[in-house]
Amino acid sequence: MTLLITILITFFLMEGVAWGLHKYVMHGFFWNLHEDHHIRTNHDSFFERNDTFFIFFSILSIGSFLIWKFYDSSVFLGVGIGICIYGVVYFIIHDLFIHQRIKIWRNTKNPYLRAIRRAHKMHHKHTGKYDGECFGMLWVPFKYYESEFKA
């Protein structure tokens, strides 16, 4: 039971971690890596410099698994699994659904998914380092649901 609780807590905390890193690191001192995600001029390549950020989260997850193996603590196993699951969900939502890197999931009537897409579109409206909004991925401000529920 502790393992499941740790996985769930880690997964939900990762949204806050991703938000903070996106706002203060990707739009901060690592803007040089994230900029091509906002201003993509080379559409010949499947990859962006921005994709290197997955390495950071992979190191966190793998490190948690290694600590678990060394100390035999289910907490670290749960943290590693929670980070890994968040990464998979992030990839599915961000890269496959929103940015259509592989054109498999174009249309949806789901209000939550449409709100995610709308919020991310508003984030990309700002092509510069500053004046951004909607830095998270899975938590969407209520204002992006408004058009979904108007009569």
C-alpha positions as CSV (number, residue, x, y, z in Angstrom):
1,M,0.0,0.0,0.0
2,T,2.9,2.4,0.8
3,L,4.3,1.7,-2.7
4,L,1.0,2.7,-4.4
5,I,0.6,5.8,-2.3
6,T,4.2,6.9,-3.0
7,I,3.7,6.4,-6.7
8,L,0.5,8.5,-6.7
9,I,2.0,11.3,-4.6
10,T,5.1,11.4,-6.8
11,F,3.1,11.4,-10.0
12,F,1.0,14.4,-8.8
13,L,4.0,16.3,-7.3
14,M,5.8,15.9,-10.7
15,E,3.3,18.3,-12.2
16,G,4.6,21.0,-9.8
17,V,8.2,20.0,-10.4
18,A,7.5,20.2,-14.2
19,W,5.8,23.6,-13.8
20,G,8.7,25.0,-11.8
21,L,11.4,23.7,-14.1
22,H,9.5,24.9,-17.2
23,K,8.9,28.4,-15.8
24,Y,12.2,29.0,-14.1
25,V,14.8,26.8,-15.8
26,M,13.5,26.2,-19.4
27,H,12.3,29.8,-19.6
28,G,15.3,30.9,-17.5
29,F,19.0,29.9,-17.8
30,F,18.3,27.0,-20.1
31,W,16.2,29.0,-22.6
32,N,18.9,28.2,-25.3
33,L,17.7,24.6,-25.1
34,H,14.0,25.3,-24.9
35,E,13.8,28.1,-27.4
36,D,13.6,25.9,-30.5
37,H,10.4,24.4,-29.0
38,H,8.7,27.8,-29.3
39,I,10.4,29.0,-32.5
40,R,10.9,25.9,-34.5
41,T,12.5,26.8,-37.8
42,N,14.0,23.4,-38.8
43,H,11.0,21.1,-39.4
44,D,13.2,18.6,-41.2
45,S,14.2,17.0,-37.9
46,F,12.0,15.0,-35.6
47,F,14.1,16.1,-32.6
48,E,14.5,19.5,-31.0
49,R,17.2,20.7,-28.5
50,N,14.3,20.9,-26.1
51,D,14.1,17.1,-26.1
52,T,17.3,17.0,-24.0
53,F,15.2,17.8,-20.9
54,F,13.9,14.3,-20.8
55,I,17.5,13.2,-19.8
56,F,17.1,15.2,-16.5
57,F,13.9,13.4,-15.6
58,S,15.3,10.1,-16.7
59,I,18.2,10.6,-14.3
60,L,15.8,11.3,-11.5
61,S,13.8,8.2,-12.2
62,I,16.8,5.9,-12.7
63,G,18.6,7.4,-9.7
64,S,15.5,6.5,-7.6
65,F,15.6,3.0,-8.9
66,L,19.3,2.7,-8.0
67,I,18.8,4.0,-4.5
68,W,15.9,1.6,-4.1
69,K,18.1,-1.3,-5.1
70,F,21.0,-0.1,-2.8
71,Y,18.8,0.6,0.3
72,D,15.9,-1.7,-0.5
73,S,13.4,1.0,0.3
74,S,10.0,0.9,-1.4
75,V,9.7,4.6,-1.1
76,F,12.5,5.1,-3.7
77,L,10.9,2.4,-5.9
78,G,7.6,4.4,-5.7
79,V,9.4,7.7,-6.5
80,G,11.1,6.1,-9.5
81,I,7.9,4.6,-10.8
82,G,5.9,7.8,-10.2
83,I,8.5,9.9,-12.2
84,C,8.6,7.3,-15.0
85,I,4.8,7.2,-15.3
86,Y,4.6,11.0,-15.3
87,G,7.2,11.0,-18.1
88,V,5.2,8.5,-20.2
89,V,2.0,10.5,-19.7
90,Y,3.8,13.8,-20.5
91,F,5.1,12.2,-23.7
92,I,1.7,11.0,-24.7
93,I,-0.1,14.3,-24.0
94,H,2.6,16.8,-25.0
95,D,4.4,15.1,-27.9
96,L,1.7,12.9,-29.4
97,F,-1.6,14.7,-28.6
98,I,-0.6,18.4,-28.5
99,H,2.3,18.6,-30.9
100,Q,1.3,15.7,-33.1
101,R,4.9,14.5,-33.5
102,I,3.3,11.2,-34.7
103,K,0.0,11.9,-36.3
104,I,-2.2,9.4,-34.4
105,W,-4.4,11.4,-32.1
106,R,-5.8,14.4,-33.8
107,N,-9.4,14.9,-32.8
108,T,-11.1,14.6,-29.5
109,K,-14.4,15.8,-28.0
110,N,-13.1,15.3,-24.4
111,P,-13.3,18.7,-22.6
112,Y,-10.3,18.1,-20.5
113,L,-8.0,17.2,-23.4
114,R,-9.3,20.1,-25.4
115,A,-8.6,22.4,-22.5
116,I,-5.1,21.0,-22.2
117,R,-4.5,21.7,-25.9
118,R,-6.0,25.2,-25.6
119,A,-3.8,26.1,-22.6
120,H,-0.7,24.8,-24.4
121,K,-1.5,26.8,-27.4
122,M,-1.7,29.9,-25.2
123,H,1.7,29.0,-23.8
124,H,3.2,28.9,-27.3
125,K,1.5,32.2,-28.2
126,H,4.5,33.7,-26.5
127,T,7.6,33.0,-28.6
128,G,10.0,34.7,-26.3
129,K,11.6,33.8,-23.0
130,Y,9.4,36.1,-20.9
131,D,5.6,36.8,-20.6
132,G,4.7,33.1,-20.7
133,E,1.7,31.5,-19.2
134,C,0.4,27.9,-18.6
135,F,3.7,26.3,-17.7
136,G,2.2,23.0,-16.4
137,M,0.9,20.1,-18.4
138,L,-1.8,18.1,-16.7
139,W,-3.4,20.8,-14.5
140,V,-5.3,23.3,-16.6
141,P,-6.6,26.6,-15.3
142,F,-10.4,26.7,-15.3
143,K,-10.6,29.5,-17.9
144,Y,-9.6,27.1,-20.6
145,Y,-12.7,25.0,-20.0
146,E,-15.1,27.9,-20.4
147,S,-15.8,27.4,-24.1
148,E,-16.3,23.7,-23.6
149,F,-19.3,24.2,-21.3
150,K,-21.0,27.2,-22.7
151,A,-24.5,26.6,-24.0
